[in-house]
Every structure is written in structure tokens, then in C-alpha cells.
């Protein structure tokens, strides 16, 4: 059995992904290569055999067939300080289906007792001390003020990702929602 860190995410695309990625590279170069996303299942260490992963993926796909694709709207900048040094874009619409997905998928072989309540968001900067958190909050707020609103994106599929070495995440497999057909990006996975 291998202990590996896994997560389930929905990637952002288009201008909002570029906006978040640019800020991440500037504010948090250590995390700058990570694709902009909303975590449905935050990172968790799981002990799986090779066969377990295939079985868990099949279960995730079956569960996600129950959820129709949906829209998410982002509406502001916030931080989790003083709990931790994360600056993020908050979710205004789409909270209920994201929470439903989290609840639905955080079972069986994907279960993890999480240290914090699930709050859907798009992380812009993380692992910051207090001063860096406040500086990032100010910079992201200023950049966000210049963005044309509303910012919306469609969640029509998720991706199971794994951390093969610390700080390096790889896409393992796509997970479509409802009867959504996968894009060509994932045809070879």
C-alpha cells in the first residue's frame, strides 16, 4: 500500500484562470505552477493499492453522474487569517452544488477527517505569515477591483489529482458530472 496525497478539483478556464495564475506566480512563486481551481475534496493522504485507485475512481464517477453541471460565480476577495495564511476568491453562486459534491464524495475510500469546515473558494495565495497575508489581501483586492464582473465559470467535470512528490500535482483522471462528455484534453487519460 502506498500513502499518497489526493484531491478532487474543478479547474478554472479562460480569463479567470489567467487572472488567478498570474497572481499566484507573483505572490506565491512556490505554488505558481498549480492550475487555478476550486477544490471539491481538499488534499488528503490515502492508503491505496493500485487496484483501490481504479475502484475509487469508478465510485467517484458513479457518484458524480448524480450531479448535473452547474455555474459558479466569484464575488470577492477574502482570507482565512488568523486560522491560516490563505487569500482567496469567494464563491457567491454555486455553493450548494459544491457542498453537495464535497459531502457526496467524502466517503468510502475518499474519506478524510478534515481540519476545517469545507468552504468552496479559489486560492490565490497560501502558506503566508500575517504580514504577507495582509499584503497579498490588499494586492489581490486591488487587482480584483479592476476585473469586469460578474465572473462565472461552468463546472461540468472534476479531476482526481495526486501529489507524486511534495508540491507537484498530476492529473490522474477526469470525472464528468451528469452525462457530460469529456473534452479532448482528457481523452488520453
Protein Blocks (a to p, Z undefined) as FASTA:
>chain_A
ZZdddddddddehjllmmmmmmmmmmmmmlmmpccdddfbdcddddddfklmmmmmmmmm
mmmmmpccdddddfbdcdfbfkbccdddddfbhklmmmmmmmmmmgcjlbccdfbdcddd
ddfbghiafklmmmmmmmmmmmmmmpccddddddfbdcddddfbghiacdfbdcdehjbc
cdfklmmZZ
